[in-house]
Amino acid sequence: MTFNIIETFSGIGSQAKAFAKLKNKFPKLDYNVVATVEWEVGAMYSYDIIHQGPQNLKRYSNWSKDDLLDNLIQLNLSFDGKNSMAKNSIKRLPLHALKAIKCSIDNNNNLIDISNVHAEDLPTADLLTYSFPCQDLSISSYWHRNFSGIDKDAQNRSGLLWEIERILAEYHISGKQKPRFLLMENVSAIHSPMHIQNFNLWLKELEEFGYINFQFDLNSSNFGVPQTRVRTFMISVLAEDLTQLQLENISSHFNNPNIFKMNKKTNLNSFLRLDYSNLIYRKEAIQSIPNKTPSRDKIRADSIVLATGEKPENIVARTITTKQDRNPNAGIIIHEIADIESGKSEYRNLTSREAFLLMGFEEEDYQALIDNNLQLTKSRTLLSNAKLLKLAGNSIVVNILEEIFREILYVNDTIIKPHSKQNAI
């Protein structure tokens, strides 16, 4: 039997990537991502290239620009992940870009806007993932005096969590089969004193829908990725039709204090691209050198040094966020690159390639995005360096998801469906 997955807030598809890597390790694993939900154009296009490969646009050869606009304008698309695209912005896109967006939607059954998704729209699935936006929960929101968090009436980006509640309620009311498993990922501030009341309300709602919940705060530095990135993950298991023995075995499994006690340490050497004799790496490194200014001198003083020249330090990077030319950042590299223009700093930031690697993606994933980047104008591409850094910073470390999905599949195969052995994990 196929293990079916719905990825909401799918981004560039870290969940799909984790399943693909598991498939490489366990060839008998049969899985399918049956639907995605992502409104940001750069993310949905990147998802398609990473997981489906270069696009074949022949099926749209007879579509005119007006045909595509009629189809796409009615959708709630976003260019920055925060605001809806204006109709005029969509109309200004070249024909090949409109086809590429349409293709990325069709290839991945992308339902676009979580606020317009209903249970009846979703295929039957074993797992639904929801890594809803963290902007209103993060530390930066606090410094901007944004205390709304996941308040049910906040009408902010993090409040989109409650769209998942609405969808689960629709499952419940209609009698449609709910996903057996749910997986939440977000910043650990979700259960901080400021937000715990709303988070507990969410737990109560899940319990009323028939789920039992297991929370974990996991650091990617323990999962083979040298990045300090602590995130809260919650596995929810639909328990309403399970026996008491099954419930006890599931609880025993997920409450085992050693379940995710990983200690897979790796050094930065495999993740940094410090060989500047490689012209591509050199170009990307130079692109990541900021101008020398007093504010950059302050960043230099406050940042950890990940490498000097071609020699990495034996340390762990800080959390990768959506920008690197900022304070704090994930760390800097003293580049020692000669023959660069004057006025540049002696350090560089992480390249977007390195950021992808430090999120658990593979170099061929990143290179595929570069090779298939969309030219929007003579001077503008869909996937700019800033956009690629943002996509990486908004993603989830794949290595952690691999281990979580391995445990979910184990529970599914050995406790819930012990006679099917459908995935042989």
C-alpha positions as CSV (number, residue, x, y, z in Angstrom):
1,M,0.0,0.0,0.0
2,T,1.1,3.5,-0.8
3,F,1.8,5.9,2.1
4,N,0.1,9.2,0.9
5,I,1.2,12.6,2.1
6,I,-0.3,16.1,2.0
7,E,2.2,18.9,2.4
8,T,0.6,22.2,3.5
9,F,2.8,25.3,3.7
10,S,5.0,23.1,1.5
11,G,7.8,25.6,0.6
12,I,10.5,23.9,-1.4
13,G,9.5,20.5,-0.1
14,S,11.7,19.4,2.8
15,Q,9.2,16.7,3.6
16,A,9.2,15.4,0.1
17,K,13.0,15.5,0.1
18,A,13.1,13.5,3.4
19,F,10.8,10.8,1.9
20,A,13.0,10.7,-1.2
21,K,16.1,10.1,0.9
22,L,14.3,7.4,2.9
23,K,13.3,5.8,-0.4
24,N,17.0,5.6,-1.4
25,K,17.8,3.8,1.8
26,F,14.7,1.6,1.8
27,P,13.8,0.9,-1.8
28,K,10.5,-0.9,-0.8
29,L,9.1,2.3,0.6
30,D,6.1,3.2,-1.5
31,Y,5.0,6.8,-0.9
32,N,3.2,9.6,-2.9
33,V,2.8,13.3,-2.2
34,V,-0.8,13.6,-3.3
35,A,-1.3,17.4,-2.7
36,T,0.7,20.5,-1.7
37,V,-0.4,23.9,-0.6
38,E,1.9,26.8,-1.3
39,W,1.1,30.3,-2.6
40,E,4.6,31.8,-3.0
41,V,5.7,31.6,-6.7
42,G,9.4,31.1,-6.1
43,A,8.8,28.3,-3.6
44,M,6.3,26.4,-5.7
45,Y,8.6,26.7,-8.8
46,S,11.6,25.5,-6.8
47,Y,9.5,22.6,-5.4
48,D,8.7,21.5,-8.9
49,I,12.3,21.6,-10.2
50,I,13.7,19.8,-7.1
51,H,11.1,17.1,-7.0
52,Q,9.9,16.7,-10.5
53,G,12.9,17.8,-12.5
54,P,13.1,20.2,-15.5
55,Q,9.7,21.2,-16.7
56,N,8.1,20.0,-19.9
57,L,5.9,22.8,-21.1
58,K,4.8,21.2,-24.3
59,R,1.3,20.6,-22.9
60,Y,0.9,24.4,-22.7
61,S,2.1,25.0,-26.2
62,N,-1.5,25.9,-27.3
63,W,-2.1,28.2,-24.4
64,S,-2.1,31.9,-25.1
65,K,-1.0,34.5,-22.6
66,D,-4.7,35.4,-22.1
67,D,-5.5,31.8,-21.4
68,L,-2.9,31.5,-18.8
69,L,-3.9,34.9,-17.2
70,D,-7.5,33.8,-17.0
71,N,-6.4,30.8,-15.1
72,L,-3.7,32.3,-12.8
73,I,-5.3,35.7,-11.9
74,Q,-8.1,34.0,-10.1
75,L,-5.6,32.3,-7.8
76,N,-4.2,33.9,-4.7
77,L,-0.5,33.9,-5.6
78,S,2.3,35.7,-3.8
79,F,5.7,36.8,-4.9
80,D,7.1,37.6,-1.4
81,G,5.2,35.0,0.7
82,K,3.5,37.9,2.7
83,N,1.3,39.7,0.2
84,S,-1.0,38.7,-2.7
85,M,0.3,39.5,-6.1
86,A,-1.5,42.4,-7.8
87,K,-3.2,41.5,-11.1
88,N,-0.9,43.9,-13.0
89,S,2.1,42.2,-11.5
90,I,0.9,38.8,-12.9
91,K,0.1,40.4,-16.3
92,R,3.6,41.7,-16.6
93,L,5.2,38.3,-16.3
94,P,6.5,36.8,-19.6
95,L,4.7,34.0,-21.3
96,H,7.3,31.3,-20.4
97,A,7.1,32.3,-16.7
98,L,3.3,32.0,-16.7
99,K,3.6,28.6,-18.2
100,A,6.2,27.6,-15.7
101,I,4.0,28.7,-12.8
102,K,1.0,26.8,-14.2
103,C,3.2,23.7,-14.7
104,S,4.5,23.8,-11.1
105,I,0.9,24.0,-9.8
106,D,-0.4,21.2,-12.0
107,N,2.6,18.9,-11.4
108,N,2.2,18.9,-7.7
109,N,-1.5,19.3,-7.2
110,N,-0.8,22.6,-5.6
111,L,-4.0,24.0,-4.0
112,I,-2.3,27.3,-3.4
113,D,-4.1,29.2,-0.7
114,I,-4.7,27.4,2.6
115,S,-7.6,29.6,3.5
116,N,-9.5,28.3,0.4
117,V,-8.6,24.7,0.9
118,H,-11.4,22.4,2.1
119,A,-11.4,18.8,3.3
120,E,-13.4,17.8,0.2
121,D,-10.5,19.1,-2.0
122,L,-7.9,16.9,-0.4
123,P,-7.1,13.4,-1.5
124,T,-7.2,10.6,1.1
125,A,-3.9,10.7,2.9
126,D,-2.0,9.0,5.7
127,L,0.0,12.1,6.7
128,L,-0.7,15.8,6.6
129,T,2.2,18.1,7.4
130,Y,1.8,21.7,8.5
131,S,4.8,24.0,8.9
132,F,2.9,27.2,9.2
133,P,4.6,30.6,9.0
134,C,6.7,31.5,12.1
135,Q,7.0,35.3,11.6
136,D,4.6,36.2,14.4
137,L,6.2,33.7,16.8
138,S,9.9,34.4,16.2
139,I,12.2,36.4,18.4
140,S,12.3,39.1,15.7
141,S,8.6,39.6,16.0
142,Y,9.1,40.3,19.7
143,W,11.6,43.1,19.0
144,H,9.1,44.6,16.5
145,R,6.6,44.5,19.4
146,N,4.4,42.0,17.6
147,F,2.9,39.9,20.3
148,S,0.0,38.3,18.3
149,G,1.6,34.9,17.9
150,I,-0.9,32.2,17.1
151,D,-3.8,34.0,18.6
152,K,-7.0,32.7,17.0
153,D,-8.3,36.1,16.1
154,A,-4.9,37.7,15.1
155,Q,-5.4,37.3,11.3
156,N,-1.7,37.2,10.8
157,R,0.6,34.7,9.0
158,S,1.2,32.5,12.1
159,G,-2.5,32.5,12.7
160,L,-2.9,30.4,9.6
161,L,-2.5,27.5,12.0
162,W,-6.2,27.8,12.6
163,E,-6.9,27.0,9.0
164,I,-5.7,23.5,9.7
165,E,-8.3,23.4,12.6
166,R,-11.0,24.4,10.1
167,I,-10.0,21.7,7.6
168,L,-9.9,19.0,10.3
169,A,-13.3,20.2,11.5
170,E,-14.6,19.7,7.9
171,Y,-13.2,16.2,7.9
172,H,-14.9,15.5,11.2
173,I,-18.3,16.9,10.2
174,S,-18.4,15.3,6.8
175,G,-17.2,11.9,8.1
176,K,-14.4,11.9,5.6
177,Q,-11.4,9.8,6.7
178,K,-8.9,12.0,8.5
179,P,-5.2,11.6,8.0
180,R,-3.8,9.0,10.4
181,F,-0.8,11.2,11.2
182,L,-0.2,15.0,11.4
183,L,3.2,16.6,11.7
184,M,3.7,20.2,12.9
185,E,7.0,22.1,12.8
186,N,7.7,25.6,14.1
187,V,10.0,27.6,16.2
188,S,10.3,26.5,19.8
189,A,8.7,29.8,21.0
190,I,5.4,28.2,20.2
191,H,5.4,26.8,23.7
192,S,7.0,29.7,25.4
193,P,5.1,31.5,28.2
194,M,4.0,34.1,25.8
195,H,2.3,31.6,23.5
196,I,1.6,28.6,25.6
197,Q,-2.0,29.4,26.2
198,N,-2.8,29.4,22.5
199,F,-0.7,26.3,21.9
200,N,-2.5,24.4,24.6
201,L,-5.8,25.5,23.0
202,W,-4.5,23.9,19.8
203,L,-3.6,20.7,21.6
204,K,-7.1,20.6,23.0
205,E,-8.6,21.0,19.6
206,L,-6.5,18.2,18.2
207,E,-7.6,15.9,21.1
208,E,-11.3,16.7,20.3
209,F,-10.7,15.6,16.7
210,G,-9.4,12.3,18.0
211,Y,-5.6,12.8,18.0
212,I,-3.0,12.1,20.6
213,N,0.0,14.3,20.5
214,F,3.8,13.9,21.1
215,Q,6.1,17.0,21.2
216,F,9.8,17.1,20.6
217,D,12.3,20.0,20.5
218,L,15.1,18.8,18.2
219,N,18.4,20.4,17.2
220,S,19.7,19.8,13.7
221,S,23.3,19.7,15.0
222,N,22.5,16.3,16.4
223,F,21.2,15.0,13.1
224,G,24.3,15.2,10.9
225,V,24.0,18.9,10.0
226,P,26.4,21.3,11.7
227,Q,23.8,24.0,12.3
228,T,22.3,25.0,15.7
229,R,18.7,25.1,14.8
230,V,16.2,24.0,17.5
231,R,12.6,23.5,16.3
232,T,9.5,22.1,17.8
233,F,8.0,19.1,16.1
234,M,4.7,17.5,17.1
235,I,3.5,14.2,15.8
236,S,-0.3,13.6,16.2
237,V,-1.8,10.2,15.7
238,L,-5.5,9.6,15.1
239,A,-6.5,7.3,17.9
240,E,-10.3,7.1,17.7
241,D,-10.4,3.7,16.1
242,L,-7.4,2.1,17.8
243,T,-7.4,-0.5,20.5
244,Q,-6.1,0.2,24.0
245,L,-3.1,-2.0,23.3
246,Q,-2.3,-0.1,20.2
247,L,-2.6,3.2,22.0
248,E,-0.3,2.0,24.8
249,N,2.3,0.8,22.3
250,I,2.2,4.0,20.3
251,S,2.5,6.1,23.5
252,S,5.4,3.9,24.7
253,H,7.2,4.3,21.4
254,F,6.9,8.1,21.1
255,N,7.4,8.7,24.8
256,N,10.7,6.7,24.8
257,P,13.2,9.3,26.0
258,N,15.8,7.9,23.6
259,I,13.7,8.0,20.5
260,F,15.4,11.0,18.9
261,K,18.5,11.1,21.0
262,M,20.7,11.3,17.9
263,N,24.4,12.2,18.1
264,K,25.3,12.3,14.4
265,K,28.0,15.0,14.4
266,T,29.6,16.2,11.2
267,N,32.0,19.0,10.5
268,L,31.5,22.0,8.2
269,N,34.0,20.8,5.6
270,S,31.2,18.8,3.8
271,F,28.9,21.8,3.7
272,L,31.1,24.9,2.9
273,R,32.4,25.5,-0.6
274,L,35.9,26.9,0.0
275,D,37.7,25.7,-3.1
276,Y,38.0,29.0,-4.9
277,S,39.8,27.4,-7.8
278,N,36.3,26.2,-8.8
279,L,35.1,29.3,-10.7
280,I,31.5,28.8,-9.8
281,Y,32.3,28.6,-6.1
282,R,34.6,31.6,-6.4
283,K,31.9,33.7,-8.2
284,E,29.3,32.8,-5.5
285,A,31.7,33.6,-2.7
286,I,32.6,37.0,-4.2
287,Q,28.9,37.7,-4.6
288,S,28.5,37.1,-0.9
289,I,31.2,39.6,0.2
290,P,29.5,42.7,1.6
291,N,30.8,46.2,1.3
292,K,33.0,47.4,4.2
293,T,31.0,49.7,6.3
294,P,30.9,50.5,10.1
295,S,27.8,48.3,10.4
296,R,29.6,45.4,8.7
297,D,32.5,45.9,11.0
298,K,30.1,45.4,13.9
299,I,28.7,42.3,12.2
300,R,32.3,41.0,11.8
301,A,33.0,41.5,15.5
302,D,29.8,39.8,16.6
303,S,29.8,36.8,14.3
304,I,31.4,33.4,14.7
305,V,34.0,32.5,12.1
306,L,33.1,29.3,10.2
307,A,36.3,29.2,8.1
308,T,39.4,31.1,7.3
309,G,40.6,30.8,3.7
310,E,40.0,27.2,2.7
311,K,40.2,25.8,6.2
312,P,36.9,25.3,8.1
313,E,36.7,25.7,11.8
314,N,35.6,22.8,14.0
315,I,32.4,24.5,15.1
316,V,28.7,24.5,14.4
317,A,27.0,27.3,12.4
318,R,24.3,29.3,14.0
319,T,20.7,29.2,12.8
320,I,20.2,29.9,9.1
321,T,17.6,32.6,8.7
322,T,16.1,34.2,5.6
323,K,19.0,36.7,5.3
324,Q,22.8,36.4,6.0
325,D,23.9,40.0,5.7
326,R,22.5,40.8,9.1
327,N,23.3,40.6,12.8
328,P,23.0,37.9,14.1
329,N,23.8,35.6,11.2
330,A,24.7,31.9,10.8
331,G,28.4,32.8,10.8
332,I,31.0,34.3,8.5
333,I,34.0,33.1,6.4
334,I,37.3,35.1,6.3
335,H,37.6,34.6,2.6
336,E,41.3,35.6,1.8
337,I,40.2,36.0,-1.9
338,A,42.6,38.3,-3.7
339,D,41.9,40.6,-6.6
340,I,38.5,41.8,-5.6
341,E,37.3,45.3,-5.9
342,S,38.2,47.8,-3.2
343,G,35.9,48.7,-0.5
344,K,34.9,45.1,0.2
345,S,34.9,43.4,3.6
346,E,37.5,40.8,4.5
347,Y,34.7,38.3,5.3
348,R,31.9,36.8,3.3
349,N,28.5,35.5,4.3
350,L,27.3,32.0,3.5
351,T,26.4,31.5,-0.1
352,S,22.8,30.4,-0.9
353,R,24.4,27.1,-2.1
354,E,25.9,26.5,1.3
355,A,22.6,27.5,3.0
356,F,20.8,24.8,1.0
357,L,23.4,22.2,2.0
358,L,23.1,23.2,5.7
359,M,19.3,22.6,5.4
360,G,19.9,19.0,4.3
361,F,19.3,19.4,0.6
362,E,21.8,18.1,-1.9
363,E,24.0,20.0,-4.2
364,E,22.2,18.7,-7.3
365,D,19.0,20.2,-5.9
366,Y,20.5,23.6,-5.7
367,Q,22.2,23.3,-9.0
368,A,19.0,22.3,-10.7
369,L,17.4,25.6,-9.5
370,I,20.4,27.6,-10.9
371,D,20.3,25.7,-14.2
372,N,16.5,26.1,-14.6
373,N,16.2,29.7,-13.2
374,L,13.4,31.7,-14.8
375,Q,14.4,35.0,-16.6
376,L,11.7,37.5,-15.9
377,T,13.3,40.5,-17.4
378,K,16.8,41.2,-18.9
379,S,18.1,41.9,-15.4
380,R,15.8,40.0,-13.1
381,T,15.4,36.3,-12.4
382,L,12.7,34.5,-10.4
383,L,15.3,32.9,-8.1
384,S,17.6,35.7,-7.1
385,N,20.4,35.0,-4.6
386,A,18.3,36.8,-1.9
387,K,15.3,34.6,-2.8
388,L,17.3,31.4,-2.6
389,L,18.6,32.4,0.8
390,K,15.1,33.1,1.9
391,L,13.8,29.8,0.6
392,A,16.5,27.9,2.5
393,G,16.0,29.9,5.7
394,N,12.2,29.2,5.6
395,S,12.7,25.4,5.1
396,I,13.1,22.5,7.5
397,V,16.3,20.5,8.0
398,V,15.7,17.4,6.0
399,N,17.8,15.1,8.2
400,I,15.4,15.6,11.2
401,L,12.4,14.9,9.0
402,E,14.0,11.7,7.8
403,E,14.2,10.4,11.4
404,I,10.7,11.5,12.2
405,F,9.2,9.9,9.2
406,R,11.1,6.7,9.8
407,E,9.5,6.5,13.3
408,I,6.0,7.3,11.9
409,L,6.3,4.6,9.3
410,Y,7.5,2.2,11.9
411,V,4.5,2.9,14.1
412,N,2.2,2.6,11.1
413,D,3.7,-0.7,9.9
414,T,4.2,-2.5,13.2
415,I,1.5,-1.2,15.5
416,I,-1.3,0.2,13.4
417,K,-1.1,-2.1,10.4
418,P,1.1,-5.0,11.6
419,H,-0.1,-7.4,8.9
420,S,0.5,-5.1,5.9
421,K,4.3,-4.4,6.3
422,Q,3.7,-1.9,3.5
423,N,6.9,0.0,3.7
424,A,9.5,-2.4,5.2
425,I,11.2,0.4,7.1
